[in-house]
């Protein structure tokens, strides 16, 4: 397979790549520290793509290959939605749609101590952060951010969770703000938790609002920004007529 000629890092951002493509040349990035996300690996001084998709970059220094697929490959730093599958003395076992079950230490909570161990029933939905994701090992999760604070992480109560491709969450979290979320936010009040593992949780004041928001998000992946706004307008009109 022919490799792309290497150049400045910015030259390949938002471009399509396939496995084997050299997307970054570290020899031309002296004194720079970069973080590799999903779909990339380092071979000596070259960063190559491991899967087909679009090369993405987020400040200050993270690169990854964005794809739309059902299977989730855990990556350190990802915020995901997990479902408690079992509990042990030291860990909760959590399903994050990955190849293997993940584990959440009972002390990986803000202010977590042996005297203050949280209790979660099987089936509890959690918003968690992947802290370790090494090949051949079970991913490790945490309910605190890099500064040791709970932030938005923890159990999610009520609402509705649905599964989607891994591409939809990245679209929803993109900058500038995704049109469908922007249009919904101007008309109704709701809250979401978006997992990069292809799970989205929605909650609102009424079941009908939850249904509208969930349908709008699920339908948005294949639509342009203009089409997303038109779709939201129609859904909001139908919601008003039904109330």
Secondary structure, 3 states (H helix, E strand, C coil): CCCCCCCCHHHCCCCEECCCCEEEEHHHCCCCCCEECCCEEEECCEEEECCCEEEEEECCCEEEEECCCCCCCCCCCCEEEEEEEEECCCEEEEECCCCCCEEEECCCCCCCCCCCCCCCCCCCEEEEEEEECCCCCCCEEECCCCCCCCCCCEECCCCEEEECCHHHHHHHCCCCCCHHHHHHHCCCCEEEEEECCCEEEEEECCHHHHHHHHHHHHHHCCCCHHHHHHHHHHHHHHHHHHC
